[in-house]
Amino acid sequence: MGSRTGRRPGRVVAGLGALAVAVCALLLPAAPAAAHAGMTPDAPFYRSVVTGIAPQVPGLVVSVERTGETVTVTNGTGRAVEVTGVSGEPFLRFGPQGVEENTASLTSRLNAVRVLGAAPAPPPSATAVVWKHVSDDATYTWSDHRTHWMSRQRPPKVATDPGNPHPVSTWKIRMTVDGTPVTVEGALSWAGASATAGWLAPSVVGGLVLLALVAVGLAVRSRTGRP
């Protein structure tokens, strides 16, 4: 009788530990994009969309990830498409062999940084062009800072009223199709969230991980009798 009641607390504690671990496993994939290296804590509450392509080019498809972190272009035009960088430099070019990136461009180097405050030095020459083959396909996806919010600080109107949707900014990406200028226009907005929503989930997950570790430790102690 005594041995049965002695094992019960250990089983309860071990069960709590297993439950905490299971909850962590469920919550970790759903944590905001802050869990991804360098992204802003409340990135999931921003929305970025393409609002128009002028002029329309049959076969040219442009889309952005919901948060604006990435841009995807599909070149089904059968013609050469070149994407212009943030300072007007050649950035990407789509051709019969796939996609090439100008790795010497300012845009290429900036895209390696997720948030403001750690921008790399600009390339040695503003006219430097070093093409690198990056895809064999007609579709290519890349991170582009023109389409998403870069700062860890919220826009002023969002900071004062985070619970409601707000327009944040508009953006443009310029291209050429066989030398003809094409402009892709888009809009970035705030979808609405609580004042602490972006930082809440990581804290909850961290707390659950700590709970799991404590529960497992107590379970081991109850089984072995050791401190």
SELUMDO-258246 format. One record per residue (C-alpha): x, y, z; residue number from 1. Coordinates in nm, 2 decimals, padded with zeros to 4 digits, m for minus. Layout:
residues N
+--------+--------+--------+-------+
!      u !      v !      w ! vexvo !
+--------+--------+--------+-------+
!      X !      Y !      Z !   NUM !
...
+--------+--------+--------+-------+
***
This chain:
residues 227
+--------+--------+--------+-------+
!      u !      v !      w ! vexvo !
+--------+--------+--------+-------+
!  00.00 !  00.00 !  00.00 !     1 !
!  00.28 !  00.23 !  00.09 !     2 !
!  00.48 !  00.16 ! m00.22 !     3 !
!  00.17 !  00.23 ! m00.44 !     4 !
!  00.11 !  00.57 ! m00.29 !     5 !
!  00.48 !  00.65 ! m00.30 !     6 !
!  00.50 !  00.59 ! m00.68 !     7 !
!  00.18 !  00.80 ! m00.75 !     8 !
!  00.34 !  01.14 ! m00.70 !     9 !
!  00.63 !  01.04 ! m00.92 !    10 !
!  00.39 !  00.94 ! m01.19 !    11 !
!  00.19 !  01.26 ! m01.16 !    12 !
!  00.50 !  01.47 ! m01.18 !    13 !
!  00.63 !  01.27 ! m01.48 !    14 !
!  00.29 !  01.31 ! m01.64 !    15 !
!  00.31 !  01.69 ! m01.60 !    16 !
!  00.65 !  01.69 ! m01.75 !    17 !
!  00.54 !  01.50 ! m02.05 !    18 !
!  00.24 !  01.73 ! m02.09 !    19 !
!  00.45 !  02.04 ! m02.08 !    20 !
!  00.69 !  01.89 ! m02.34 !    21 !
!  00.40 !  01.81 ! m02.56 !    22 !
!  00.25 !  02.16 ! m02.53 !    23 !
!  00.59 !  02.31 ! m02.61 !    24 !
!  00.61 !  02.10 ! m02.92 !    25 !
!  00.27 !  02.22 ! m03.03 !    26 !
!  00.35 !  02.59 ! m02.96 !    27 !
!  00.70 !  02.62 ! m03.09 !    28 !
!  00.60 !  02.59 ! m03.46 !    29 !
!  00.33 !  02.85 ! m03.40 !    30 !
!  00.55 !  03.11 ! m03.23 !    31 !
!  00.58 !  03.44 ! m03.41 !    32 !
!  00.84 !  03.50 ! m03.67 !    33 !
!  01.07 !  03.64 ! m03.40 !    34 !
!  01.18 !  03.28 ! m03.36 !    35 !
!  01.34 !  03.31 ! m03.70 !    36 !
!  01.68 !  03.47 ! m03.70 !    37 !
!  01.66 !  03.85 ! m03.69 !    38 !
!  01.30 !  03.89 ! m03.78 !    39 !
!  01.09 !  04.15 ! m03.58 !    40 !
!  00.89 !  04.00 ! m03.29 !    41 !
!  00.55 !  04.10 ! m03.43 !    42 !
!  00.62 !  04.03 ! m03.80 !    43 !
!  00.31 !  03.80 ! m03.82 !    44 !
!  00.08 !  04.10 ! m03.77 !    45 !
!  00.20 !  04.28 ! m04.08 !    46 !
!  00.04 !  04.22 ! m04.42 !    47 !
!  00.20 !  04.30 ! m04.75 !    48 !
!  00.03 !  04.26 ! m05.09 !    49 !
!  00.09 !  04.34 ! m05.45 !    50 !
! m00.16 !  04.61 ! m05.56 !    51 !
! m00.07 !  04.63 ! m05.93 !    52 !
!  00.18 !  04.58 ! m06.21 !    53 !
!  00.21 !  04.86 ! m06.47 !    54 !
!  00.21 !  04.79 ! m06.75 !    55 !
!  00.06 !  04.44 ! m06.72 !    56 !
!  00.29 !  04.18 ! m06.89 !    57 !
!  00.13 !  03.84 ! m06.99 !    58 !
!  00.32 !  03.57 ! m06.81 !    59 !
!  00.49 !  03.79 ! m06.55 !    60 !
!  00.36 !  03.69 ! m06.20 !    61 !
!  00.47 !  03.86 ! m05.89 !    62 !
!  00.36 !  03.78 ! m05.53 !    63 !
!  00.48 !  03.85 ! m05.18 !    64 !
!  00.47 !  03.64 ! m04.86 !    65 !
!  00.19 !  03.75 ! m04.63 !    66 !
!  00.43 !  03.93 ! m04.40 !    67 !
!  00.63 !  04.07 ! m04.69 !    68 !
!  00.95 !  03.89 ! m04.60 !    69 !
!  00.99 !  03.74 ! m04.94 !    70 !
!  00.91 !  03.82 ! m05.30 !    71 !
!  00.84 !  03.56 ! m05.57 !    72 !
!  00.86 !  03.63 ! m05.94 !    73 !
!  00.77 !  03.38 ! m06.22 !    74 !
!  00.89 !  03.47 ! m06.56 !    75 !
!  00.65 !  03.31 ! m06.81 !    76 !
!  00.70 !  03.58 ! m07.06 !    77 !
!  00.95 !  03.41 ! m07.28 !    78 !
!  01.16 !  03.73 ! m07.26 !    79 !
!  01.45 !  03.86 ! m07.05 !    80 !
!  01.33 !  04.01 ! m06.72 !    81 !
!  01.56 !  04.21 ! m06.49 !    82 !
!  01.48 !  04.32 ! m06.14 !    83 !
!  01.63 !  04.66 ! m06.03 !    84 !
!  01.78 !  04.70 ! m05.69 !    85 !
!  01.72 !  04.96 ! m05.42 !    86 !
!  01.97 !  05.21 ! m05.56 !    87 !
!  01.88 !  05.15 ! m05.92 !    88 !
!  02.15 !  04.89 ! m05.98 !    89 !
!  02.10 !  04.56 ! m06.16 !    90 !
!  01.99 !  04.30 ! m05.90 !    91 !
!  01.84 !  03.99 ! m06.06 !    92 !
!  01.80 !  03.88 ! m06.42 !    93 !
!  01.57 !  03.60 ! m06.56 !    94 !
!  01.67 !  03.43 ! m06.88 !    95 !
!  01.65 !  03.10 ! m07.07 !    96 !
!  01.90 !  02.94 ! m06.83 !    97 !
!  01.72 !  03.05 ! m06.51 !    98 !
!  01.80 !  03.33 ! m06.27 !    99 !
!  02.13 !  03.52 ! m06.19 !   100 !
!  02.19 !  03.75 ! m05.90 !   101 !
!  02.43 !  04.04 ! m05.89 !   102 !
!  02.61 !  03.95 ! m05.57 !   103 !
!  02.80 !  04.28 ! m05.58 !   104 !
!  02.48 !  04.49 ! m05.57 !   105 !
!  02.38 !  04.68 ! m05.26 !   106 !
!  02.05 !  04.50 ! m05.26 !   107 !
!  02.21 !  04.16 ! m05.24 !   108 !
!  02.41 !  04.26 ! m04.94 !   109 !
!  02.13 !  04.44 ! m04.76 !   110 !
!  01.91 !  04.13 ! m04.81 !   111 !
!  02.14 !  03.94 ! m04.58 !   112 !
!  02.02 !  04.16 ! m04.29 !   113 !
!  01.68 !  04.10 ! m04.15 !   114 !
!  01.63 !  04.42 ! m03.94 !   115 !
!  01.77 !  04.77 ! m03.92 !   116 !
!  02.08 !  04.84 ! m03.73 !   117 !
!  02.32 !  04.59 ! m03.87 !   118 !
!  02.34 !  04.68 ! m04.24 !   119 !
!  02.66 !  04.56 ! m04.42 !   120 !
!  02.90 !  04.81 ! m04.58 !   121 !
!  02.80 !  04.90 ! m04.93 !   122 !
!  02.99 !  04.73 ! m05.22 !   123 !
!  03.33 !  04.89 ! m05.31 !   124 !
!  03.19 !  05.03 ! m05.64 !   125 !
!  02.84 !  05.13 ! m05.71 !   126 !
!  02.88 !  05.00 ! m06.06 !   127 !
!  03.02 !  04.66 ! m05.97 !   128 !
!  02.84 !  04.37 ! m06.13 !   129 !
!  02.91 !  04.01 ! m06.04 !   130 !
!  02.65 !  03.77 ! m06.17 !   131 !
!  02.60 !  03.44 ! m05.99 !   132 !
!  02.37 !  03.17 ! m06.12 !   133 !
!  02.11 !  03.10 ! m05.84 !   134 !
!  01.83 !  02.90 ! m06.00 !   135 !
!  01.76 !  02.69 ! m06.31 !   136 !
!  01.39 !  02.77 ! m06.29 !   137 !
!  01.17 !  03.05 ! m06.42 !   138 !
!  01.05 !  03.11 ! m06.07 !   139 !
!  01.26 !  03.27 ! m05.80 !   140 !
!  01.20 !  03.38 ! m05.43 !   141 !
!  01.42 !  03.62 ! m05.24 !   142 !
!  01.40 !  03.84 ! m04.93 !   143 !
!  01.34 !  04.20 ! m05.02 !   144 !
!  01.34 !  04.48 ! m04.76 !   145 !
!  01.12 !  04.70 ! m04.97 !   146 !
!  00.82 !  04.49 ! m04.90 !   147 !
!  00.82 !  04.44 ! m04.52 !   148 !
!  00.87 !  04.64 ! m04.20 !   149 !
!  01.24 !  04.65 ! m04.11 !   150 !
!  01.24 !  04.80 ! m03.76 !   151 !
!  01.19 !  04.63 ! m03.43 !   152 !
!  01.00 !  04.95 ! m03.33 !   153 !
!  00.64 !  04.96 ! m03.44 !   154 !
!  00.52 !  05.25 ! m03.66 !   155 !
!  00.40 !  05.54 ! m03.44 !   156 !
!  00.03 !  05.50 ! m03.53 !   157 !
!  00.06 !  05.12 ! m03.47 !   158 !
!  00.23 !  05.17 ! m03.13 !   159 !
! m00.05 !  05.40 ! m03.01 !   160 !
! m00.33 !  05.17 ! m03.13 !   161 !
! m00.20 !  04.82 ! m03.19 !   162 !
! m00.54 !  04.66 ! m03.16 !   163 !
! m00.68 !  04.79 ! m03.48 !   164 !
! m00.56 !  04.76 ! m03.85 !   165 !
! m00.36 !  05.05 ! m04.00 !   166 !
! m00.20 !  05.12 ! m04.34 !   167 !
!  00.17 !  05.14 ! m04.29 !   168 !
!  00.34 !  05.22 ! m04.62 !   169 !
!  00.34 !  05.16 ! m04.99 !   170 !
!  00.63 !  05.01 ! m05.19 !   171 !
!  00.76 !  04.96 ! m05.54 !   172 !
!  00.99 !  04.72 ! m05.72 !   173 !
!  01.11 !  04.82 ! m06.06 !   174 !
!  01.18 !  04.58 ! m06.34 !   175 !
!  01.24 !  04.57 ! m06.71 !   176 !
!  01.10 !  04.32 ! m06.96 !   177 !
!  01.32 !  04.32 ! m07.27 !   178 !
!  01.43 !  04.67 ! m07.17 !   179 !
!  01.07 !  04.80 ! m07.12 !   180 !
!  01.02 !  04.95 ! m06.77 !   181 !
!  00.77 !  04.77 ! m06.55 !   182 !
!  00.67 !  04.88 ! m06.19 !   183 !
!  00.53 !  04.64 ! m05.93 !   184 !
!  00.34 !  04.83 ! m05.66 !   185 !
!  00.23 !  04.71 ! m05.32 !   186 !
!  00.11 !  04.81 ! m04.98 !   187 !
!  00.21 !  04.71 ! m04.63 !   188 !
! m00.04 !  04.73 ! m04.34 !   189 !
! m00.08 !  04.63 ! m03.98 !   190 !
! m00.35 !  04.37 ! m03.93 !   191 !
! m00.41 !  04.44 ! m03.56 !   192 !
! m00.29 !  04.27 ! m03.24 !   193 !
! m00.27 !  04.33 ! m02.87 !   194 !
!  00.01 !  04.56 ! m02.74 !   195 !
!  00.22 !  04.26 ! m02.63 !   196 !
!  00.11 !  03.99 ! m02.88 !   197 !
!  00.44 !  03.98 ! m03.06 !   198 !
!  00.64 !  03.92 ! m02.75 !   199 !
!  00.39 !  03.69 ! m02.56 !   200 !
!  00.43 !  03.36 ! m02.74 !   201 !
!  00.81 !  03.33 ! m02.70 !   202 !
!  00.77 !  03.41 ! m02.33 !   203 !
!  00.50 !  03.14 ! m02.29 !   204 !
!  00.71 !  02.88 ! m02.47 !   205 !
!  01.01 !  02.96 ! m02.26 !   206 !
!  00.81 !  02.93 ! m01.94 !   207 !
!  00.67 !  02.59 ! m02.06 !   208 !
!  01.02 !  02.46 ! m02.14 !   209 !
!  01.13 !  02.56 ! m01.79 !   210 !
!  00.83 !  02.39 ! m01.64 !   211 !
!  00.91 !  02.07 ! m01.84 !   212 !
!  01.27 !  02.07 ! m01.71 !   213 !
!  01.15 !  02.12 ! m01.35 !   214 !
!  00.89 !  01.85 ! m01.38 !   215 !
!  01.13 !  01.60 ! m01.53 !   216 !
!  01.38 !  01.68 ! m01.26 !   217 !
!  01.12 !  01.62 ! m00.99 !   218 !
!  01.02 !  01.29 ! m01.16 !   219 !
!  01.38 !  01.17 ! m01.15 !   220 !
!  01.41 !  01.27 ! m00.79 !   221 !
!  01.09 !  01.09 ! m00.69 !   222 !
!  01.21 !  00.77 ! m00.86 !   223 !
!  01.57 !  00.77 ! m00.72 !   224 !
!  01.52 !  00.94 ! m00.39 !   225 !
!  01.82 !  01.16 ! m00.47 !   226 !
!  01.82 !  01.54 ! m00.44 !   227 !
+--------+--------+--------+-------+
***
